[in-house]
Amino acid sequence: MSIYMNISASEIIVLSLQLYAVMNPLVAIPKFTDLVESNQREGFFSITNKVFLTILFLSTIFVLAGGYILSFFGISYYSLKIAGGIILLTVAIDTLTTGHKPKEVETGDLIVVPIATPLIIGPGTMTSLIIFGELHGIINTLLAAYLSCFFVYLTLIVSIALLRLLGPTFINGLGKFMSLIIASFAIQMLLSGFYGYIIETYQVKS
């Protein structure tokens, strides 16, 4: 794993947009606003800040520890890409057909649990962070992850206004459009994973 791989602003921006699409906070807006309005103990900005700090923390953990996780379990990079592609495609199809991500866990004492994870930082995002860390280097991926988290934060900040202005139907439509991007990204990940796995296996046998 290369930590100080050439840092590229354009690469970081592209990665952050891809991560934002995978996080897809638009589909979390209805659930987020419902939880905010039903919670009398904490204010809107307090809840939003907790979600933001949680996704920052989780993103950092998976970028920094991803390579070590792969090494510990003996998982190849291409196998992870195949698995990640399958997970992302499943999430995208589910969101396209139902209008929301796969069923979330029930809300506990911490309101950030169903929003920060698994709605925003779910299996697809976790896998993408690990893959990007291996492919683009830790620094590039960390900066991209932080930038995408900031975009998510801005989305949540204006979520109530967006929901009132555009309506839930339009928001769901935007979320489904993001799911198309996720599906395309998932297929690309799957194909490159299969191709790399075949090449790697052939080289080992030869």
C-alpha positions as CSV (number, residue, x, y, z in Angstrom):
1,M,0.0,0.0,0.0
2,S,1.4,3.4,-1.0
3,I,0.8,6.1,1.5
4,Y,2.4,9.0,-0.2
5,M,1.3,8.2,-3.7
6,N,1.4,11.3,-6.0
7,I,-1.2,13.7,-4.6
8,S,-3.5,14.9,-7.3
9,A,-6.2,17.5,-6.8
10,S,-8.2,16.4,-9.8
11,E,-8.0,12.7,-8.6
12,I,-9.1,13.7,-5.1
13,I,-12.1,15.6,-6.5
14,V,-13.2,12.7,-8.8
15,L,-12.8,10.2,-5.9
16,S,-14.8,12.4,-3.5
17,L,-17.6,12.6,-6.0
18,Q,-17.6,8.9,-6.4
19,L,-17.7,8.4,-2.7
20,Y,-20.5,11.0,-2.3
21,A,-22.5,9.0,-4.9
22,V,-21.9,5.7,-3.0
23,M,-22.8,7.4,0.3
24,N,-25.9,8.7,-1.4
25,P,-27.2,11.0,1.4
26,L,-30.2,12.0,-0.6
27,V,-32.0,8.7,0.2
28,A,-31.3,9.3,3.9
29,I,-32.9,12.8,3.9
30,P,-36.5,11.6,4.7
31,K,-35.4,9.4,7.5
32,F,-33.0,12.0,8.8
33,T,-35.6,14.8,8.9
34,D,-38.1,12.4,10.6
35,L,-35.6,11.6,13.3
36,V,-34.6,15.2,13.8
37,E,-38.3,16.3,14.2
38,S,-39.1,13.5,16.6
39,N,-36.1,14.1,18.8
40,Q,-36.8,16.7,21.5
41,R,-33.6,16.3,23.4
42,E,-31.1,17.6,20.8
43,G,-31.1,20.4,18.3
44,F,-30.8,20.1,14.5
45,F,-27.2,21.2,14.3
46,S,-26.2,19.0,17.3
47,I,-27.5,15.9,15.5
48,T,-26.0,16.9,12.2
49,N,-22.6,17.5,13.7
50,K,-22.7,14.1,15.4
51,V,-23.5,12.4,12.1
52,F,-20.7,14.4,10.4
53,L,-18.1,13.4,13.1
54,T,-19.2,9.8,13.0
55,I,-18.9,9.4,9.2
56,L,-15.5,11.2,9.4
57,F,-14.3,8.8,12.1
58,L,-15.6,5.7,10.2
59,S,-14.1,6.9,6.9
60,T,-10.7,7.4,8.6
61,I,-10.7,3.9,10.2
62,F,-11.5,2.1,7.0
63,V,-9.0,4.0,4.9
64,L,-6.2,3.6,7.3
65,A,-6.9,0.0,8.4
66,G,-8.2,-1.3,5.1
67,G,-4.9,-2.7,3.8
68,Y,-4.1,-4.4,7.1
69,I,-7.6,-6.0,7.2
70,L,-6.9,-7.5,3.7
71,S,-3.5,-8.8,4.8
72,F,-4.8,-10.2,8.1
73,F,-7.5,-12.2,6.4
74,G,-5.5,-13.0,3.3
75,I,-8.0,-11.4,1.0
76,S,-6.6,-10.3,-2.4
77,Y,-7.3,-6.8,-3.8
78,Y,-9.1,-8.1,-6.8
79,S,-11.4,-10.4,-4.7
80,L,-12.4,-7.3,-2.7
81,K,-13.2,-5.4,-5.8
82,I,-15.4,-8.3,-7.0
83,A,-17.2,-8.4,-3.6
84,G,-17.4,-4.6,-3.4
85,G,-18.9,-4.5,-6.9
86,I,-21.6,-7.1,-6.0
87,I,-22.4,-5.2,-2.8
88,L,-22.7,-1.8,-4.5
89,L,-24.8,-3.3,-7.3
90,T,-27.1,-4.9,-4.8
91,V,-27.5,-1.6,-2.9
92,A,-28.1,0.3,-6.2
93,I,-30.7,-2.2,-7.4
94,D,-32.5,-2.1,-4.0
95,T,-32.5,1.7,-4.0
96,L,-33.8,1.9,-7.5
97,T,-36.7,-0.6,-6.9
98,T,-37.7,0.5,-3.4
99,G,-36.6,4.1,-3.2
100,H,-34.4,3.6,-0.1
101,K,-31.3,1.7,0.9
102,P,-31.6,-1.7,2.4
103,K,-33.4,-1.9,5.7
104,E,-31.6,0.0,8.4
105,V,-31.3,-0.9,12.1
106,E,-33.7,0.4,14.6
107,T,-32.9,3.8,16.3
108,G,-31.3,3.5,19.7
109,D,-30.2,6.2,22.2
110,L,-27.8,7.6,19.6
111,I,-29.7,9.1,16.7
112,V,-26.6,8.9,14.5
113,V,-26.7,5.1,14.4
114,P,-29.2,4.6,11.6
115,I,-28.1,7.7,9.7
116,A,-24.3,7.7,9.9
117,T,-24.2,3.9,9.6
118,P,-25.5,2.0,7.8
119,L,-27.5,4.5,5.7
120,I,-24.4,6.7,4.8
121,I,-21.4,4.6,5.7
122,G,-22.7,1.1,4.7
123,P,-20.9,-2.0,3.4
124,G,-20.6,-0.4,-0.1
125,T,-18.9,2.7,1.3
126,M,-16.6,0.7,3.5
127,T,-15.5,-1.5,0.7
128,S,-15.0,1.5,-1.6
129,L,-12.8,3.3,1.0
130,I,-10.6,0.2,1.3
131,I,-10.3,-0.3,-2.5
132,F,-9.6,3.4,-3.1
133,G,-6.9,3.4,-0.3
134,E,-5.2,0.4,-2.0
135,L,-5.5,1.9,-5.5
136,H,-5.0,5.6,-5.0
137,G,-3.0,5.8,-1.8
138,I,-4.0,6.7,1.7
139,I,-3.5,10.4,1.5
140,N,-5.5,10.9,-1.7
141,T,-8.2,8.6,-0.4
142,L,-8.4,10.3,3.0
143,L,-8.6,13.8,1.5
144,A,-11.3,12.6,-0.9
145,A,-13.2,10.9,1.9
146,Y,-13.1,14.1,4.0
147,L,-14.3,16.1,1.1
148,S,-17.2,13.8,0.4
149,C,-18.1,13.8,4.1
150,F,-18.2,17.6,3.9
151,F,-20.5,17.4,0.9
152,V,-22.7,15.0,2.9
153,Y,-22.7,17.4,5.8
154,L,-23.8,20.3,3.6
155,T,-26.6,18.0,2.2
156,L,-27.9,17.3,5.7
157,I,-27.7,20.9,6.7
158,V,-30.0,21.9,3.8
159,S,-32.1,18.7,4.0
160,I,-35.2,20.2,5.6
161,A,-35.2,23.1,3.2
162,L,-34.7,20.7,0.3
163,L,-37.5,18.5,1.4
164,R,-39.9,21.4,1.8
165,L,-38.8,23.1,-1.5
166,L,-38.6,20.0,-3.8
167,G,-40.8,17.5,-2.0
168,P,-40.1,13.9,-1.2
169,T,-40.9,12.6,-4.7
170,F,-38.2,14.8,-6.3
171,I,-35.7,13.9,-3.6
172,N,-36.4,10.2,-4.1
173,G,-35.9,10.8,-7.9
174,L,-32.5,12.3,-7.3
175,G,-31.6,9.5,-5.0
176,K,-32.5,6.9,-7.7
177,F,-30.4,8.9,-10.2
178,M,-27.5,8.6,-7.8
179,S,-28.2,4.9,-7.7
180,L,-27.7,4.6,-11.4
181,I,-24.3,6.1,-11.0
182,I,-23.6,3.6,-8.2
183,A,-24.7,0.8,-10.4
184,S,-22.4,1.9,-13.2
185,F,-19.5,2.3,-10.8
186,A,-20.3,-1.2,-9.4
187,I,-20.2,-2.9,-12.8
188,Q,-16.9,-1.2,-13.6
189,M,-15.5,-2.4,-10.3
190,L,-16.8,-5.9,-11.0
191,L,-15.3,-6.1,-14.5
192,S,-11.9,-4.7,-13.4
193,G,-11.9,-7.1,-10.4
194,F,-12.7,-10.2,-12.6
195,Y,-10.1,-9.1,-15.2
196,G,-7.4,-8.5,-12.6
197,Y,-8.2,-11.8,-10.8
198,I,-8.0,-13.7,-14.1
199,I,-4.7,-12.1,-15.0
200,E,-3.2,-12.6,-11.5
201,T,-4.3,-16.3,-11.5
202,Y,-2.9,-16.9,-15.0
203,Q,0.5,-15.3,-14.0
204,V,0.7,-17.5,-10.9
205,K,0.0,-20.7,-12.9
206,S,2.5,-19.7,-15.6
